[in-house]
Amino acid sequence: MRQLRLVGVHEDGEQLLLSGEDGASFALRIDEALRSAVVRPIGRPAAGQPAQHLSPREIQARIRAGATAEEVSAASGVPLANVLRYEGPVRAEREFMAAQARAVEVSGPQGHEGYRAAFGEEPANLGGMVAFRLRSFGVDPAAVEWDAWRAADGTWEVVAAFELSAGDSRTNIGEEPPARWTYHPGRKLLQNRNRWAQVLSELEPLDLPLHGRRLTAVADRPFDFEVDADEEALQVSGLDPEELLEVLRMRRGQRLGTDEEADDTLAMLLAQGGIPAAHPRGGSEGELPEDGARFGFVPAGPEGAEAEGPEPMDLAAAELDDDGLPRLYDGVSTRTSEFTLVPGLRAVPPHVDDELLDELAESGPQADQDPQPRKSRPKRSSVPSWDEIVFGRKPD
């Protein structure tokens, strides 16, 4: 076979000029067959050579590794129709892995407004972050083409292909698209493989201004137990004394305002159970009862004498005044036989005339009983009985 070498292109542009070893000149017409032969991929078997036999598993392995059906057919000589027969399941697998990679979380909820404007309070995945970042570069996220293929080490390479707007200085990051990541399916982990992957999957640098978290200012004035408790505290009927004492012990030596949480706890406890005020405002000093009335002694006189005998005193059933202090009944039973005098309080028998004593003696409960001398107890012989206090001591 004679070997020819290329000399040049004919003046008409439709032929190639060739020359042989002996100097003979030749012309080769440029047609479609010549063009196809020139652009034919390397590795395609030449005409007359048998085609490479590939099993369906090998065809799918090449497609899973990133090759197209046309490339597999051209490289192996297997008819394209045979390759397309096994391409469908593998292409679905690649699309599934690309979708899995887009669902990987790349950022948790952030506190600034730039993040909340795009993702709210939810974490951001790769697909959402890439779409958000591409919009900032003027690229339509719907035009992005996602693909994935398996590497020899078992990981998957994920690719996001897109076209940039010409003349935009924001897209000048030192390299051209696409963005590439390495995806580990077992660990749901993504790794950036180039600069575009880093720019599209990370929120920094922020395109929106960064604002601090908005907080509500807290008033620095002390808590007003007379005003704030009525307006803000919950009306709860019960109060745990042990909890209140524990809070008071912990706050011993502290001033209001140093511990806002403890101040709020104390204010809530004080507002729950109707804590009595330290200085009741129910009346003036001039309206205070006499010593005898405070302890349940009924002043003797015409009105007190004509009244019926008071009911027995029941301290357990005594009600509470508005200020929260125990309130004694105004009278005690005539069946009460003795009292323990409080030191400093003098119980002086009042002066009652003889006619009133006789009338009370006839109408009282003692009139139906046989008069018997009352036996005094040895240990309390000095304590006068109730009859002696009200009616006076009879002469022996």
ChimeraX attribute file (.defattr): number of C-alpha atoms within 10 A of each C-alpha:
attribute: neighborCount
match mode: 1-to-1
recipient: residues
	/A:1	3
	/A:2	6
	/A:3	8
	/A:4	16
	/A:5	12
	/A:6	13
	/A:7	14
	/A:8	13
	/A:9	16
	/A:10	14
	/A:11	9
	/A:12	7
	/A:13	10
	/A:14	12
	/A:15	16
	/A:16	17
	/A:17	17
	/A:18	19
	/A:19	16
	/A:20	14
	/A:21	10
	/A:22	8
	/A:23	9
	/A:24	9
	/A:25	13
	/A:26	15
	/A:27	16
	/A:28	14
	/A:29	13
	/A:30	13
	/A:31	10
	/A:32	9
	/A:33	8
	/A:34	11
	/A:35	10
	/A:36	10
	/A:37	10
	/A:38	9
	/A:39	8
	/A:40	12
	/A:41	12
	/A:42	9
	/A:43	10
	/A:44	16
	/A:45	15
	/A:46	12
	/A:47	7
	/A:48	6
	/A:49	9
	/A:50	9
	/A:51	16
	/A:52	12
	/A:53	11
	/A:54	15
	/A:55	9
	/A:56	13
	/A:57	10
	/A:58	12
	/A:59	24
	/A:60	23
	/A:61	15
	/A:62	18
	/A:63	24
	/A:64	22
	/A:65	17
	/A:66	17
	/A:67	15
	/A:68	16
	/A:69	22
	/A:70	15
	/A:71	17
	/A:72	21
	/A:73	22
	/A:74	18
	/A:75	17
	/A:76	17
	/A:77	19
	/A:78	17
	/A:79	14
	/A:80	15
	/A:81	11
	/A:82	13
	/A:83	22
	/A:84	16
	/A:85	13
	/A:86	16
	/A:87	19
	/A:88	12
	/A:89	11
	/A:90	18
	/A:91	18
	/A:92	12
	/A:93	14
	/A:94	23
	/A:95	16
	/A:96	14
	/A:97	20
	/A:98	22
	/A:99	17
	/A:100	15
	/A:101	25
	/A:102	20
	/A:103	15
	/A:104	18
	/A:105	18
	/A:106	18
	/A:107	16
	/A:108	13
	/A:109	13
	/A:110	16
	/A:111	15
	/A:112	15
	/A:113	17
	/A:114	17
	/A:115	21
	/A:116	13
	/A:117	10
	/A:118	13
	/A:119	18
	/A:120	14
	/A:121	13
	/A:122	13
	/A:123	15
	/A:124	23
	/A:125	18
	/A:126	21
	/A:127	22
	/A:128	21
	/A:129	22
	/A:130	23
	/A:131	17
	/A:132	19
	/A:133	19
	/A:134	19
	/A:135	11
	/A:136	14
	/A:137	14
	/A:138	13
	/A:139	17
	/A:140	15
	/A:141	16
	/A:142	8
	/A:143	10
	/A:144	17
	/A:145	11
	/A:146	18
	/A:147	19
	/A:148	26
	/A:149	25
	/A:150	20
	/A:151	13
	/A:152	7
	/A:153	6
	/A:154	11
	/A:155	14
	/A:156	23
	/A:157	24
	/A:158	29
	/A:159	21
	/A:160	20
	/A:161	14
	/A:162	18
	/A:163	12
	/A:164	15
	/A:165	11
	/A:166	7
	/A:167	8
	/A:168	10
	/A:169	9
	/A:170	10
	/A:171	18
	/A:172	10
	/A:173	10
	/A:174	7
	/A:175	11
	/A:176	14
	/A:177	16
	/A:178	18
	/A:179	23
	/A:180	21
	/A:181	22
	/A:182	21
	/A:183	26
	/A:184	15
	/A:185	15
	/A:186	7
	/A:187	7
	/A:188	12
	/A:189	14
	/A:190	21
	/A:191	15
	/A:192	17
	/A:193	15
	/A:194	15
	/A:195	16
	/A:196	20
	/A:197	21
	/A:198	16
	/A:199	18
	/A:200	21
	/A:201	26
	/A:202	15
	/A:203	18
	/A:204	9
	/A:205	7
	/A:206	11
	/A:207	10
	/A:208	12
	/A:209	9
	/A:210	12
	/A:211	10
	/A:212	9
	/A:213	10
	/A:214	9
	/A:215	6
	/A:216	6
	/A:217	6
	/A:218	7
	/A:219	8
	/A:220	9
	/A:221	8
	/A:222	11
	/A:223	16
	/A:224	10
	/A:225	14
	/A:226	10
	/A:227	9
	/A:228	12
	/A:229	18
	/A:230	12
	/A:231	10
	/A:232	10
	/A:233	15
	/A:234	13
	/A:235	14
	/A:236	12
	/A:237	9
	/A:238	10
	/A:239	15
	/A:240	10
	/A:241	11
	/A:242	9
	/A:243	12
	/A:244	16
	/A:245	12
	/A:246	10
	/A:247	16
	/A:248	14
	/A:249	10
	/A:250	11
	/A:251	15
	/A:252	8
	/A:253	7
	/A:254	10
	/A:255	10
	/A:256	13
	/A:257	14
	/A:258	9
	/A:259	11
	/A:260	13
	/A:261	10
	/A:262	16
	/A:263	17
	/A:264	12
	/A:265	13
	/A:266	18
	/A:267	17
	/A:268	19
	/A:269	22
	/A:270	17
	/A:271	23
	/A:272	17
	/A:273	16
	/A:274	16
	/A:275	12
	/A:276	12
	/A:277	11
	/A:278	7
	/A:279	7
	/A:280	11
	/A:281	8
	/A:282	10
	/A:283	8
	/A:284	8
	/A:285	7
	/A:286	6
	/A:287	8
	/A:288	10
	/A:289	10
	/A:290	10
	/A:291	12
	/A:292	13
	/A:293	15
	/A:294	14
	/A:295	16
	/A:296	15
	/A:297	16
	/A:298	16
	/A:299	16
	/A:300	16
	/A:301	13
	/A:302	10
	/A:303	8
	/A:304	11
	/A:305	18
	/A:306	12
	/A:307	8
	/A:308	9
	/A:309	15
	/A:310	14
	/A:311	13
	/A:312	13
	/A:313	16
	/A:314	10
	/A:315	11
	/A:316	7
	/A:317	11
	/A:318	12
	/A:319	13
	/A:320	11
	/A:321	11
	/A:322	12
	/A:323	15
	/A:324	13
	/A:325	10
	/A:326	14
	/A:327	16
	/A:328	19
	/A:329	20
	/A:330	14
	/A:331	17
	/A:332	18
	/A:333	12
	/A:334	17
	/A:335	13
	/A:336	12
	/A:337	12
	/A:338	14
	/A:339	11
	/A:340	8
	/A:341	11
	/A:342	9
	/A:343	6
	/A:344	6
	/A:345	10
	/A:346	10
	/A:347	13
	/A:348	9
	/A:349	14
	/A:350	13
	/A:351	11
	/A:352	15
	/A:353	9
	/A:354	9
	/A:355	9
	/A:356	14
	/A:357	14
	/A:358	12
	/A:359	12
	/A:360	15
	/A:361	14
	/A:362	11
	/A:363	10
	/A:364	13
	/A:365	12
	/A:366	12
	/A:367	11
	/A:368	10
	/A:369	7
	/A:370	7
	/A:371	8
	/A:372	6
	/A:373	6
	/A:374	7
	/A:375	7
	/A:376	12
	/A:377	9
	/A:378	7
	/A:379	7
	/A:380	11
	/A:381	10
	/A:382	9
	/A:383	15
	/A:384	18
	/A:385	17
	/A:386	17
	/A:387	14
	/A:388	14
	/A:389	15
	/A:390	21
	/A:391	21
	/A:392	17
	/A:393	12
	/A:394	6
	/A:395	4
	/A:396	3
